[in-house]
Amino acid sequence: MKIFAKGFNFGQDGPGNRLVYHLAGCNMHCPWCSNPEGMAVTGGENCTVEQIVAECKSCLPMLFGGGGITFTGGEATLQVEELLQVLEELQEAGIHTAIETNGTARRLPEVAAHVDYLIMDFKHFDSERLRQVTGVGNEQLRQNYEYFCRSGRQLHIRIPLINGFNADDPVGFASYFAGQDTANVCFEFLPYHEYGKDKWQAPYTVTDGFVSAAQVEAFQNTFADYKLKTINT
Ligand code: SF4
């Protein structure tokens, strides 16, 4: 597996203290991406499935507070075969697993079957707008969202709020989400930041991405109106 970064964090990418692997490569090209160095599939360290599983097992004492292992990216599902192998072996070893994904992979349901905690980004309800800005539409993302809602599994949806892109239409998001059974779904808003800006080698094209407190509040209120559960991590 190609890994471009790894490290521990607490409660940010799943419950408890977690070892988080950033897998190289992404099928989207979000202009605000905070890990642009992970967009290319070519970079990073090459590790075998066995090496990763052994490393995870050696870190067991660090996975406290109900913690475990999280795979993110880039987009972790681009390396789907290896990812499936690692997840299966970690589950067999009784280690808690999570992934954070942009949700556009056709085989995501297969991967999610081996994941205890699923975090899926949902950047826009309008497919053409999403395609225009990130290069990928939301047809598969919607299919995956609807599949997970039907299956009743736990699902944590993250919505990056970007001024000028998606931050002015909370009703568009909420009305779509509420069309499914969201009993086991929670939603989180991630206001735009520029932590990754200095890492961009290509020109950084977002000029006015910061959202106001009123824009965030409008999302919170609208989601509450639609009876959608929101969280902050
Ligand atoms: S989907 Fe995530 S990792 Fe991929 S380009 Fe967008 S923000 Fe970056």
Residues whose N, C-alpha, C, O or C-beta is under 5 A from the ligand:
A	BS01	SF4	C26 M28 H29 C30 C33 G73 G74 E75 N102
